[in-house]
Amino acid sequence: MAIQTKIREWGNSFGIVIPKEVVIKEGFKVNDRITISIIKKQSLEEFFGRGMGKIKDTQKEKNEARRLWKMK
């Protein structure tokens, strides 16, 4: 299951909120142990860079994109 949520400050730490619908659907209870996979969402600018007007090697860019897609 994949959901999107925001990181929030929680005292001196960070935390995420699991939506109530997911908690109900999955049957989570307080103190349950779960495993979470984290994938940071990148903007297109972060992915492709700010190279407006710069000459880039298109093949290198395609190879890098393919490498990153295989990681997901």
PDB file of N, CA, C, O and CB in Angstrom:
ATOM      1  N   MET A   1       0.844  -1.169   0.000  1.00  0.00           N
ATOM      2  CA  MET A   1       0.000   0.000   0.000  1.00  0.00           C
ATOM      3  C   MET A   1       0.890   1.233   0.000  1.00  0.00           C
ATOM      4  O   MET A   1       1.879   1.289   0.731  1.00  0.00           O
ATOM      5  CB  MET A   1      -0.960  -0.002   1.212  1.00  0.00           C
ATOM      6  N   ALA A   2       0.546   2.207  -0.807  1.00  0.00           N
ATOM      7  CA  ALA A   2       1.303   3.453  -0.861  1.00  0.00           C
ATOM      8  C   ALA A   2       0.373   4.602  -0.474  1.00  0.00           C
ATOM      9  O   ALA A   2      -0.741   4.711  -0.986  1.00  0.00           O
ATOM     10  CB  ALA A   2       1.918   3.681  -2.284  1.00  0.00           C
ATOM     11  N   ILE A   3       0.841   5.451   0.428  1.00  0.00           N
ATOM     12  CA  ILE A   3       0.106   6.653   0.808  1.00  0.00           C
ATOM     13  C   ILE A   3       1.067   7.821   0.802  1.00  0.00           C
ATOM     14  O   ILE A   3       2.282   7.629   0.858  1.00  0.00           O
ATOM     15  CB  ILE A   3      -0.568   6.495   2.202  1.00  0.00           C
ATOM     16  N   GLN A   4       0.537   9.026   0.735  1.00  0.00           N
ATOM     17  CA  GLN A   4       1.369  10.219   0.848  1.00  0.00           C
ATOM     18  C   GLN A   4       1.004  10.929   2.138  1.00  0.00           C
ATOM     19  O   GLN A   4      -0.174  11.058   2.473  1.00  0.00           O
ATOM     20  CB  GLN A   4       1.191  11.163  -0.383  1.00  0.00           C
ATOM     21  N   THR A   5       2.003  11.383   2.850  1.00  0.00           N
ATOM     22  CA  THR A   5       1.796  12.124   4.088  1.00  0.00           C
ATOM     23  C   THR A   5       2.933  13.123   4.237  1.00  0.00           C
ATOM     24  O   THR A   5       3.932  13.039   3.523  1.00  0.00           O
ATOM     25  CB  THR A   5       1.720  11.167   5.322  1.00  0.00           C
ATOM     26  N   LYS A   6       2.789  14.054   5.149  1.00  0.00           N
ATOM     27  CA  LYS A   6       3.819  15.066   5.363  1.00  0.00           C
ATOM     28  C   LYS A   6       4.566  14.783   6.662  1.00  0.00           C
ATOM     29  O   LYS A   6       4.002  14.238   7.610  1.00  0.00           O
ATOM     30  CB  LYS A   6       3.200  16.481   5.392  1.00  0.00           C
ATOM     31  N   ILE A   7       5.835  15.160   6.690  1.00  0.00           N
ATOM     32  CA  ILE A   7       6.629  15.087   7.913  1.00  0.00           C
ATOM     33  C   ILE A   7       6.285  16.321   8.739  1.00  0.00           C
ATOM     34  O   ILE A   7       6.222  17.432   8.214  1.00  0.00           O
ATOM     35  CB  ILE A   7       8.182  15.006   7.605  1.00  0.00           C
ATOM     36  N   ARG A   8       6.061  16.115  10.041  1.00  0.00           N
ATOM     37  CA  ARG A   8       5.710  17.221  10.928  1.00  0.00           C
ATOM     38  C   ARG A   8       6.633  17.211  12.138  1.00  0.00           C
ATOM     39  O   ARG A   8       7.171  16.174  12.525  1.00  0.00           O
ATOM     40  CB  ARG A   8       4.226  17.129  11.371  1.00  0.00           C
ATOM     41  N   GLU A   9       6.802  18.398  12.728  1.00  0.00           N
ATOM     42  CA  GLU A   9       7.596  18.473  13.951  1.00  0.00           C
ATOM     43  C   GLU A   9       6.779  17.930  15.102  1.00  0.00           C
ATOM     44  O   GLU A   9       5.580  18.187  15.218  1.00  0.00           O
ATOM     45  CB  GLU A   9       8.052  19.925  14.240  1.00  0.00           C
ATOM     46  N   TRP A  10       7.455  17.171  15.951  1.00  0.00           N
ATOM     47  CA  TRP A  10       6.801  16.559  17.089  1.00  0.00           C
ATOM     48  C   TRP A  10       7.772  16.702  18.269  1.00  0.00           C
ATOM     49  O   TRP A  10       8.584  15.810  18.513  1.00  0.00           O
ATOM     50  CB  TRP A  10       6.421  15.040  16.806  1.00  0.00           C
ATOM     51  N   GLY A  11       7.691  17.801  18.986  1.00  0.00           N
ATOM     52  CA  GLY A  11       8.667  18.099  20.034  1.00  0.00           C
ATOM     53  C   GLY A  11      10.024  18.343  19.397  1.00  0.00           C
ATOM     54  O   GLY A  11      10.159  19.203  18.526  1.00  0.00           O
ATOM     55  N   ASN A  12      11.034  17.587  19.828  1.00  0.00           N
ATOM     56  CA  ASN A  12      12.377  17.698  19.250  1.00  0.00           C
ATOM     57  C   ASN A  12      12.599  16.690  18.135  1.00  0.00           C
ATOM     58  O   ASN A  12      13.726  16.526  17.669  1.00  0.00           O
ATOM     59  CB  ASN A  12      13.431  17.507  20.329  1.00  0.00           C
ATOM     60  N   SER A  13      11.546  16.013  17.699  1.00  0.00           N
ATOM     61  CA  SER A  13      11.647  14.978  16.678  1.00  0.00           C
ATOM     62  C   SER A  13      10.752  15.312  15.500  1.00  0.00           C
ATOM     63  O   SER A  13      10.084  16.346  15.483  1.00  0.00           O
ATOM     64  CB  SER A  13      11.278  13.607  17.256  1.00  0.00           C
ATOM     65  N   PHE A  14      10.748  14.430  14.520  1.00  0.00           N
ATOM     66  CA  PHE A  14       9.833  14.517  13.396  1.00  0.00           C
ATOM     67  C   PHE A  14       8.916  13.307  13.447  1.00  0.00           C
ATOM     68  O   PHE A  14       9.285  12.261  13.981  1.00  0.00           O
ATOM     69  CB  PHE A  14      10.599  14.594  12.039  1.00  0.00           C
ATOM     70  N   GLY A  15       7.723  13.451  12.891  1.00  0.00           N
ATOM     71  CA  GLY A  15       6.791  12.339  12.874  1.00  0.00           C
ATOM     72  C   GLY A  15       5.915  12.403  11.640  1.00  0.00           C
ATOM     73  O   GLY A  15       5.829  13.435  10.975  1.00  0.00           O
ATOM     74  N   ILE A  16       5.270  11.295  11.343  1.00  0.00           N
ATOM     75  CA  ILE A  16       4.307  11.250  10.251  1.00  0.00           C
ATOM     76  C   ILE A  16       2.978  10.787  10.825  1.00  0.00           C
ATOM     77  O   ILE A  16       2.939  10.116  11.856  1.00  0.00           O
ATOM     78  CB  ILE A  16       4.786  10.307   9.095  1.00  0.00           C
ATOM     79  N   VAL A  17       1.903  11.144  10.162  1.00  0.00           N
ATOM     80  CA  VAL A  17       0.575  10.719  10.576  1.00  0.00           C
ATOM     81  C   VAL A  17       0.070   9.709   9.559  1.00  0.00           C
ATOM     82  O   VAL A  17       0.095   9.957   8.354  1.00  0.00           O
ATOM     83  CB  VAL A  17      -0.400  11.932  10.704  1.00  0.00           C
ATOM     84  N   ILE A  18      -0.385   8.579  10.053  1.00  0.00           N
ATOM     85  CA  ILE A  18      -0.989   7.573   9.185  1.00  0.00           C
ATOM     86  C   ILE A  18      -2.482   7.870   9.147  1.00  0.00           C
ATOM     87  O   ILE A  18      -3.130   7.897  10.194  1.00  0.00           O
ATOM     88  CB  ILE A  18      -0.697   6.099   9.693  1.00  0.00           C
ATOM     89  N   PRO A  19      -3.041   8.095   7.954  1.00  0.00           N
ATOM     90  CA  PRO A  19      -4.464   8.433   7.864  1.00  0.00           C
ATOM     91  C   PRO A  19      -5.356   7.375   8.519  1.00  0.00           C
ATOM     92  O   PRO A  19      -5.074   6.178   8.455  1.00  0.00           O
ATOM     93  CB  PRO A  19      -4.863   8.607   6.404  1.00  0.00           C
ATOM     94  N   LYS A  20      -6.437   7.841   9.150  1.00  0.00           N
ATOM     95  CA  LYS A  20      -7.352   6.965   9.878  1.00  0.00           C
ATOM     96  C   LYS A  20      -7.890   5.835   8.998  1.00  0.00           C
ATOM     97  O   LYS A  20      -8.058   4.707   9.461  1.00  0.00           O
ATOM     98  CB  LYS A  20      -8.509   7.775  10.441  1.00  0.00           C
ATOM     99  N   GLU A  21      -8.161   6.149   7.718  1.00  0.00           N
ATOM    100  CA  GLU A  21      -8.690   5.133   6.809  1.00  0.00           C
ATOM    101  C   GLU A  21      -7.714   3.962   6.674  1.00  0.00           C
ATOM    102  O   GLU A  21      -8.129   2.806   6.599  1.00  0.00           O
ATOM    103  CB  GLU A  21      -8.979   5.748   5.428  1.00  0.00           C
ATOM    104  N   VAL A  22      -6.417   4.271   6.643  1.00  0.00           N
ATOM    105  CA  VAL A  22      -5.388   3.227   6.519  1.00  0.00           C
ATOM    106  C   VAL A  22      -5.311   2.423   7.809  1.00  0.00           C
ATOM    107  O   VAL A  22      -5.192   1.198   7.776  1.00  0.00           O
ATOM    108  CB  VAL A  22      -4.004   3.847   6.188  1.00  0.00           C
ATOM    109  N   VAL A  23      -5.379   3.110   8.941  1.00  0.00           N
ATOM    110  CA  VAL A  23      -5.329   2.434  10.241  1.00  0.00           C
ATOM    111  C   VAL A  23      -6.479   1.429  10.346  1.00  0.00           C
ATOM    112  O   VAL A  23      -6.284   0.292  10.775  1.00  0.00           O
ATOM    113  CB  VAL A  23      -5.398   3.467  11.405  1.00  0.00           C
ATOM    114  N   ILE A  24      -7.675   1.861   9.952  1.00  0.00           N
ATOM    115  CA  ILE A  24      -8.841   0.975  10.018  1.00  0.00           C
ATOM    116  C   ILE A  24      -8.697  -0.186   9.034  1.00  0.00           C
ATOM    117  O   ILE A  24      -8.907  -1.346   9.390  1.00  0.00           O
ATOM    118  CB  ILE A  24     -10.133   1.763   9.723  1.00  0.00           C
ATOM    119  N   LYS A  25      -8.335   0.145   7.788  1.00  0.00           N
ATOM    120  CA  LYS A  25      -8.222  -0.891   6.752  1.00  0.00           C
ATOM    121  C   LYS A  25      -7.198  -1.957   7.126  1.00  0.00           C
ATOM    122  O   LYS A  25      -7.441  -3.148   6.930  1.00  0.00           O
ATOM    123  CB  LYS A  25      -7.842  -0.259   5.414  1.00  0.00           C
ATOM    124  N   GLU A  26      -6.058  -1.534   7.661  1.00  0.00           N
ATOM    125  CA  GLU A  26      -4.979  -2.463   7.994  1.00  0.00           C
ATOM    126  C   GLU A  26      -5.130  -3.064   9.395  1.00  0.00           C
ATOM    127  O   GLU A  26      -4.410  -3.997   9.751  1.00  0.00           O
ATOM    128  CB  GLU A  26      -3.643  -1.756   7.886  1.00  0.00           C
ATOM    129  N   GLY A  27      -6.058  -2.533  10.184  1.00  0.00           N
ATOM    130  CA  GLY A  27      -6.273  -3.062  11.531  1.00  0.00           C
ATOM    131  C   GLY A  27      -5.155  -2.732  12.505  1.00  0.00           C
ATOM    132  O   GLY A  27      -4.899  -3.502  13.431  1.00  0.00           O
ATOM    133  N   PHE A  28      -4.480  -1.594  12.313  1.00  0.00           N
ATOM    134  CA  PHE A  28      -3.406  -1.198  13.214  1.00  0.00           C
ATOM    135  C   PHE A  28      -3.959  -0.878  14.596  1.00  0.00           C
ATOM    136  O   PHE A  28      -5.071  -0.369  14.739  1.00  0.00           O
ATOM    137  CB  PHE A  28      -2.648   0.010  12.651  1.00  0.00           C
ATOM    138  N   LYS A  29      -3.151  -1.191  15.616  1.00  0.00           N
ATOM    139  CA  LYS A  29      -3.500  -0.865  16.992  1.00  0.00           C
ATOM    140  C   LYS A  29      -2.296  -0.188  17.638  1.00  0.00           C
ATOM    141  O   LYS A  29      -1.170  -0.324  17.159  1.00  0.00           O
ATOM    142  CB  LYS A  29      -3.928  -2.142  17.790  1.00  0.00           C
ATOM    143  N   VAL A  30      -2.533   0.536  18.717  1.00  0.00           N
ATOM    144  CA  VAL A  30      -1.457   1.196  19.452  1.00  0.00           C
ATOM    145  C   VAL A  30      -0.411   0.154  19.832  1.00  0.00           C
ATOM    146  O   VAL A  30      -0.747  -0.945  20.271  1.00  0.00           O
ATOM    147  CB  VAL A  30      -2.003   1.924  20.720  1.00  0.00           C
ATOM    148  N   ASN A  31       0.851   0.510  19.658  1.00  0.00           N
ATOM    149  CA  ASN A  31       2.024  -0.328  19.962  1.00  0.00           C
ATOM    150  C   ASN A  31       2.274  -1.444  18.951  1.00  0.00           C
ATOM    151  O   ASN A  31       3.183  -2.250  19.153  1.00  0.00           O
ATOM    152  CB  ASN A  31       1.864  -0.935  21.322  1.00  0.00           C
ATOM    153  N   ASP A  32       1.488  -1.517  17.858  1.00  0.00           N
ATOM    154  CA  ASP A  32       1.817  -2.460  16.786  1.00  0.00           C
ATOM    155  C   ASP A  32       3.162  -2.065  16.189  1.00  0.00           C
ATOM    156  O   ASP A  32       3.485  -0.880  16.117  1.00  0.00           O
ATOM    157  CB  ASP A  32       0.701  -2.484  15.685  1.00  0.00           C
ATOM    158  N   ARG A  33       3.934  -3.033  15.769  1.00  0.00           N
ATOM    159  CA  ARG A  33       5.188  -2.759  15.062  1.00  0.00           C
ATOM    160  C   ARG A  33       4.912  -2.911  13.575  1.00  0.00           C
ATOM    161  O   ARG A  33       4.353  -3.916  13.137  1.00  0.00           O
ATOM    162  CB  ARG A  33       6.349  -3.723  15.532  1.00  0.00           C
ATOM    163  N   ILE A  34       5.309  -1.903  12.801  1.00  0.00           N
ATOM    164  CA  ILE A  34       5.120  -1.930  11.356  1.00  0.00           C
ATOM    165  C   ILE A  34       6.428  -1.565  10.677  1.00  0.00           C
ATOM    166  O   ILE A  34       7.311  -0.975  11.299  1.00  0.00           O
ATOM    167  CB  ILE A  34       3.987  -0.967  10.922  1.00  0.00           C
ATOM    168  N   THR A  35       6.553  -1.910   9.419  1.00  0.00           N
ATOM    169  CA  THR A  35       7.717  -1.542   8.617  1.00  0.00           C
ATOM    170  C   THR A  35       7.257  -0.536   7.573  1.00  0.00           C
ATOM    171  O   THR A  35       6.248  -0.747   6.900  1.00  0.00           O
ATOM    172  CB  THR A  35       8.381  -2.799   7.946  1.00  0.00           C
ATOM    173  N   ILE A  36       8.003   0.562   7.440  1.00  0.00           N
ATOM    174  CA  ILE A  36       7.660   1.618   6.500  1.00  0.00           C
ATOM    175  C   ILE A  36       8.807   1.783   5.505  1.00  0.00           C
ATOM    176  O   ILE A  36       9.964   1.900   5.908  1.00  0.00           O
ATOM    177  CB  ILE A  36       7.368   2.956   7.245  1.00  0.00           C
ATOM    178  N   SER A  37       8.496   1.794   4.213  1.00  0.00           N
ATOM    179  CA  SER A  37       9.486   2.111   3.176  1.00  0.00           C
ATOM    180  C   SER A  37       9.325   3.581   2.838  1.00  0.00           C
ATOM    181  O   SER A  37       8.207   4.053   2.631  1.00  0.00           O
ATOM    182  CB  SER A  37       9.312   1.204   1.892  1.00  0.00           C
ATOM    183  N   ILE A  38      10.429   4.304   2.779  1.00  0.00           N
ATOM    184  CA  ILE A  38      10.381   5.738   2.550  1.00  0.00           C
ATOM    185  C   ILE A  38      11.001   6.061   1.192  1.00  0.00           C
ATOM    186  O   ILE A  38      12.125   5.659   0.892  1.00  0.00           O
ATOM    187  CB  ILE A  38      11.109   6.498   3.680  1.00  0.00           C
ATOM    188  N   ILE A  39      10.244   6.796   0.383  1.00  0.00           N
ATOM    189  CA  ILE A  39      10.724   7.259  -0.912  1.00  0.00           C
ATOM    190  C   ILE A  39      10.474   8.754  -0.968  1.00  0.00           C
ATOM    191  O   ILE A  39       9.325   9.194  -0.932  1.00  0.00           O
ATOM    192  CB  ILE A  39      10.020   6.510  -2.103  1.00  0.00           C
ATOM    193  N   LYS A  40      11.536   9.535  -1.056  1.00  0.00           N
ATOM    194  CA  LYS A  40      11.374  10.982  -1.107  1.00  0.00           C
ATOM    195  C   LYS A  40      10.903  11.383  -2.500  1.00  0.00           C
ATOM    196  O   LYS A  40      11.491  10.994  -3.509  1.00  0.00           O
ATOM    197  CB  LYS A  40      12.700  11.705  -0.743  1.00  0.00           C
ATOM    198  N   LYS A  41       9.853  12.152  -2.532  1.00  0.00           N
ATOM    199  CA  LYS A  41       9.306  12.632  -3.794  1.00  0.00           C
ATOM    200  C   LYS A  41      10.171  13.793  -4.275  1.00  0.00           C
ATOM    201  O   LYS A  41      10.404  14.748  -3.534  1.00  0.00           O
ATOM    202  CB  LYS A  41       7.810  13.067  -3.638  1.00  0.00           C
ATOM    203  N   GLN A  42      10.647  13.709  -5.522  1.00  0.00           N
ATOM    204  CA  GLN A  42      11.482  14.764  -6.088  1.00  0.00           C
ATOM    205  C   GLN A  42      10.678  15.597  -7.060  1.00  0.00           C
ATOM    206  O   GLN A  42       9.786  15.098  -7.746  1.00  0.00           O
ATOM    207  CB  GLN A  42      12.714  14.175  -6.785  1.00  0.00           C
ATOM    208  N   SER A  43      11.010  16.878  -7.106  1.00  0.00           N
ATOM    209  CA  SER A  43      10.413  17.724  -8.121  1.00  0.00           C
ATOM    210  C   SER A  43      11.144  17.475  -9.435  1.00  0.00           C
ATOM    211  O   SER A  43      12.255  16.946  -9.443  1.00  0.00           O
ATOM    212  CB  SER A  43      10.474  19.229  -7.712  1.00  0.00           C
ATOM    213  N   LEU A  44      10.524  17.855 -10.536  1.00  0.00           N
ATOM    214  CA  LEU A  44      11.189  17.698 -11.837  1.00  0.00           C
ATOM    215  C   LEU A  44      12.478  18.503 -11.887  1.00  0.00           C
ATOM    216  O   LEU A  44      13.454  18.082 -12.506  1.00  0.00           O
ATOM    217  CB  LEU A  44      10.257  18.132 -12.979  1.00  0.00           C
ATOM    218  N   GLU A  45      12.482  19.669 -11.230  1.00  0.00           N
ATOM    219  CA  GLU A  45      13.688  20.497 -11.224  1.00  0.00           C
ATOM    220  C   GLU A  45      14.820  19.774 -10.502  1.00  0.00           C
ATOM    221  O   GLU A  45      15.961  19.806 -10.961  1.00  0.00           O
ATOM    222  CB  GLU A  45      13.411  21.863 -10.556  1.00  0.00           C
ATOM    223  N   GLU A  46      14.520  19.119  -9.374  1.00  0.00           N
ATOM    224  CA  GLU A  46      15.547  18.359  -8.652  1.00  0.00           C
ATOM    225  C   GLU A  46      16.027  17.175  -9.486  1.00  0.00           C
ATOM    226  O   GLU A  46      17.215  16.856  -9.506  1.00  0.00           O
ATOM    227  CB  GLU A  46      15.004  17.866  -7.296  1.00  0.00           C
ATOM    228  N   PHE A  47      15.085  16.529 -10.175  1.00  0.00           N
ATOM    229  CA  PHE A  47      15.425  15.349 -10.961  1.00  0.00           C
ATOM    230  C   PHE A  47      16.289  15.703 -12.161  1.00  0.00           C
ATOM    231  O   PHE A  47      17.310  15.062 -12.408  1.00  0.00           O
ATOM    232  CB  PHE A  47      14.163  14.645 -11.423  1.00  0.00           C
ATOM    233  N   PHE A  48      15.872  16.739 -12.917  1.00  0.00           N
ATOM    234  CA  PHE A  48      16.580  17.099 -14.142  1.00  0.00           C
ATOM    235  C   PHE A  48      17.606  18.201 -13.941  1.00  0.00           C
ATOM    236  O   PHE A  48      18.442  18.429 -14.816  1.00  0.00           O
ATOM    237  CB  PHE A  48      15.599  17.523 -15.185  1.00  0.00           C
ATOM    238  N   GLY A  49      17.560  18.887 -12.809  1.00  0.00           N
ATOM    239  CA  GLY A  49      18.499  19.969 -12.552  1.00  0.00           C
ATOM    240  C   GLY A  49      18.001  21.290 -13.107  1.00  0.00           C
ATOM    241  O   GLY A  49      16.969  21.357 -13.776  1.00  0.00           O
ATOM    242  N   ARG A  50      18.745  22.322 -12.820  1.00  0.00           N
ATOM    243  CA  ARG A  50      18.364  23.663 -13.270  1.00  0.00           C
ATOM    244  C   ARG A  50      19.179  24.063 -14.486  1.00  0.00           C
ATOM    245  O   ARG A  50      19.616  25.210 -14.581  1.00  0.00           O
ATOM    246  CB  ARG A  50      18.552  24.691 -12.142  1.00  0.00           C
ATOM    247  N   GLY A  51      19.389  23.163 -15.400  1.00  0.00           N
ATOM    248  CA  GLY A  51      20.299  23.371 -16.513  1.00  0.00           C
ATOM    249  C   GLY A  51      19.741  24.135 -17.688  1.00  0.00           C
ATOM    250  O   GLY A  51      20.154  23.894 -18.822  1.00  0.00           O
ATOM    251  N   MET A  52      18.821  25.045 -17.459  1.00  0.00           N
ATOM    252  CA  MET A  52      18.283  25.821 -18.578  1.00  0.00           C
ATOM    253  C   MET A  52      19.427  26.524 -19.316  1.00  0.00           C
ATOM    254  O   MET A  52      20.206  27.260 -18.709  1.00  0.00           O
ATOM    255  CB  MET A  52      17.234  26.858 -18.077  1.00  0.00           C
ATOM    256  N   GLY A  53      19.517  26.297 -20.596  1.00  0.00           N
ATOM    257  CA  GLY A  53      20.541  26.950 -21.401  1.00  0.00           C
ATOM    258  C   GLY A  53      21.872  26.224 -21.406  1.00  0.00           C
ATOM    259  O   GLY A  53      22.771  26.606 -22.156  1.00  0.00           O
ATOM    260  N   LYS A  54      22.025  25.197 -20.600  1.00  0.00           N
ATOM    261  CA  LYS A  54      23.280  24.447 -20.568  1.00  0.00           C
ATOM    262  C   LYS A  54      23.171  23.262 -21.523  1.00  0.00           C
ATOM    263  O   LYS A  54      22.114  22.644 -21.650  1.00  0.00           O
ATOM    264  CB  LYS A  54      23.611  23.965 -19.120  1.00  0.00           C
ATOM    265  N   ILE A  55      24.270  22.961 -22.182  1.00  0.00           N
ATOM    266  CA  ILE A  55      24.300  21.800 -23.075  1.00  0.00           C
ATOM    267  C   ILE A  55      24.579  20.566 -22.225  1.00  0.00           C
ATOM    268  O   ILE A  55      25.536  20.536 -21.451  1.00  0.00           O
ATOM    269  CB  ILE A  55      25.384  21.968 -24.209  1.00  0.00           C
ATOM    270  N   LYS A  56      23.736  19.552 -22.376  1.00  0.00           N
ATOM    271  CA  LYS A  56      23.907  18.329 -21.603  1.00  0.00           C
ATOM    272  C   LYS A  56      24.020  17.145 -22.552  1.00  0.00           C
ATOM    273  O   LYS A  56      23.531  17.182 -23.681  1.00  0.00           O
ATOM    274  CB  LYS A  56      22.734  18.130 -20.613  1.00  0.00           C
ATOM    275  N   ASP A  57      24.661  16.117 -22.079  1.00  0.00           N
ATOM    276  CA  ASP A  57      24.745  14.876 -22.824  1.00  0.00           C
ATOM    277  C   ASP A  57      23.429  14.128 -22.609  1.00  0.00           C
ATOM    278  O   ASP A  57      23.195  13.572 -21.536  1.00  0.00           O
ATOM    279  CB  ASP A  57      25.985  14.015 -22.375  1.00  0.00           C
ATOM    280  N   THR A  58      22.586  14.117 -23.617  1.00  0.00           N
ATOM    281  CA  THR A  58      21.252  13.536 -23.504  1.00  0.00           C
ATOM    282  C   THR A  58      21.312  12.066 -23.134  1.00  0.00           C
ATOM    283  O   THR A  58      20.504  11.607 -22.326  1.00  0.00           O
ATOM    284  CB  THR A  58      20.489  13.708 -24.804  1.00  0.00           C
ATOM    285  N   GLN A  59      22.232  11.327 -23.691  1.00  0.00           N
ATOM    286  CA  GLN A  59      22.328   9.896 -23.383  1.00  0.00           C
ATOM    287  C   GLN A  59      22.677   9.685 -21.914  1.00  0.00           C
ATOM    288  O   GLN A  59      22.126   8.786 -21.279  1.00  0.00           O
ATOM    289  CB  GLN A  59      23.382   9.217 -24.281  1.00  0.00           C
ATOM    290  N   LYS A  60      23.573  10.489 -21.365  1.00  0.00           N
ATOM    291  CA  LYS A  60      23.921  10.372 -19.952  1.00  0.00           C
ATOM    292  C   LYS A  60      22.696  10.660 -19.085  1.00  0.00           C
ATOM    293  O   LYS A  60      22.466   9.977 -18.087  1.00  0.00           O
ATOM    294  CB  LYS A  60      25.076  11.335 -19.594  1.00  0.00           C
ATOM    295  N   GLU A  61      21.913  11.666 -19.463  1.00  0.00           N
ATOM    296  CA  GLU A  61      20.699  12.001 -18.719  1.00  0.00           C
ATOM    297  C   GLU A  61      19.700  10.843 -18.761  1.00  0.00           C
ATOM    298  O   GLU A  61      19.097  10.511 -17.741  1.00  0.00           O
ATOM    299  CB  GLU A  61      20.056  13.281 -19.288  1.00  0.00           C
ATOM    300  N   LYS A  62      19.522  10.231 -19.925  1.00  0.00           N
ATOM    301  CA  LYS A  62      18.605   9.098 -20.062  1.00  0.00           C
ATOM    302  C   LYS A  62      19.078   7.914 -19.219  1.00  0.00           C
ATOM    303  O   LYS A  62      18.272   7.259 -18.557  1.00  0.00           O
ATOM    304  CB  LYS A  62      18.479   8.682 -21.542  1.00  0.00           C
ATOM    305  N   ASN A  63      20.383   7.640 -19.243  1.00  0.00           N
ATOM    306  CA  ASN A  63      20.928   6.532 -18.455  1.00  0.00           C
ATOM    307  C   ASN A  63      20.726   6.769 -16.959  1.00  0.00           C
ATOM    308  O   ASN A  63      20.392   5.842 -16.221  1.00  0.00           O
ATOM    309  CB  ASN A  63      22.422   6.341 -18.762  1.00  0.00           C
ATOM    310  N   GLU A  64      20.929   8.010 -16.514  1.00  0.00           N
ATOM    311  CA  GLU A  64      20.724   8.348 -15.101  1.00  0.00           C
ATOM    312  C   GLU A  64      19.255   8.189 -14.727  1.00  0.00           C
ATOM    313  O   GLU A  64      18.948   7.666 -13.656  1.00  0.00           O
ATOM    314  CB  GLU A  64      21.197   9.791 -14.810  1.00  0.00           C
ATOM    315  N   ALA A  65      18.350   8.625 -15.582  1.00  0.00           N
ATOM    316  CA  ALA A  65      16.917   8.483 -15.321  1.00  0.00           C
ATOM    317  C   ALA A  65      16.546   7.008 -15.204  1.00  0.00           C
ATOM    318  O   ALA A  65      15.806   6.623 -14.299  1.00  0.00           O
ATOM    319  CB  ALA A  65      16.090   9.159 -16.438  1.00  0.00           C
ATOM    320  N   ARG A  66      17.051   6.194 -16.103  1.00  0.00           N
ATOM    321  CA  ARG A  66      16.767   4.750 -16.057  1.00  0.00           C
ATOM    322  C   ARG A  66      17.297   4.131 -14.766  1.00  0.00           C
ATOM    323  O   ARG A  66      16.632   3.296 -14.153  1.00  0.00           O
ATOM    324  CB  ARG A  66      17.389   4.037 -17.277  1.00  0.00           C
ATOM    325  N   ARG A  67      18.502   4.546 -14.355  1.00  0.00           N
ATOM    326  CA  ARG A  67      19.091   4.029 -13.125  1.00  0.00           C
ATOM    327  C   ARG A  67      18.221   4.383 -11.924  1.00  0.00           C
ATOM    328  O   ARG A  67      17.979   3.539 -11.062  1.00  0.00           O
ATOM    329  CB  ARG A  67      20.510   4.580 -12.934  1.00  0.00           C
ATOM    330  N   LEU A  68      17.752   5.625 -11.866  1.00  0.00           N
ATOM    331  CA  LEU A  68      16.910   6.051 -10.752  1.00  0.00           C
ATOM    332  C   LEU A  68      15.563   5.327 -10.755  1.00  0.00           C
ATOM    333  O   LEU A  68      15.053   4.971  -9.693  1.00  0.00           O
ATOM    334  CB  LEU A  68      16.691   7.558 -10.807  1.00  0.00           C
ATOM    335  N   TRP A  69      14.984   5.107 -11.936  1.00  0.00           N
ATOM    336  CA  TRP A  69      13.695   4.420 -12.016  1.00  0.00           C
ATOM    337  C   TRP A  69      13.811   2.978 -11.542  1.00  0.00           C
ATOM    338  O   TRP A  69      12.875   2.449 -10.943  1.00  0.00           O
ATOM    339  CB  TRP A  69      13.159   4.458 -13.447  1.00  0.00           C
ATOM    340  N   LYS A  70      14.944   2.338 -11.799  1.00  0.00           N
ATOM    341  CA  LYS A  70      15.142   0.948 -11.379  1.00  0.00           C
ATOM    342  C   LYS A  70      15.250   0.837  -9.865  1.00  0.00           C
ATOM    343  O   LYS A  70      14.984  -0.226  -9.306  1.00  0.00           O
ATOM    344  CB  LYS A  70      16.396   0.368 -12.034  1.00  0.00           C
ATOM    345  N   MET A  71      15.641   1.938  -9.182  1.00  0.00           N
ATOM    346  CA  MET A  71      15.794   1.927  -7.737  1.00  0.00           C
ATOM    347  C   MET A  71      14.447   1.877  -7.028  1.00  0.00           C
ATOM    348  O   MET A  71      14.380   1.476  -5.866  1.00  0.00           O
ATOM    349  CB  MET A  71      16.570   3.146  -7.285  1.00  0.00           C
ATOM    350  N   LYS A  72      13.380   2.273  -7.701  1.00  0.00           N
ATOM    351  CA  LYS A  72      12.064   2.342  -7.041  1.00  0.00           C
ATOM    352  C   LYS A  72      11.367   1.056  -7.050  1.00  0.00           C
ATOM    353  O   LYS A  72      10.254   0.954  -6.535  1.00  0.00           O
ATOM    354  CB  LYS A  72      11.200   3.351  -7.674  1.00  0.00           C
TER     355      LYS A  72
END
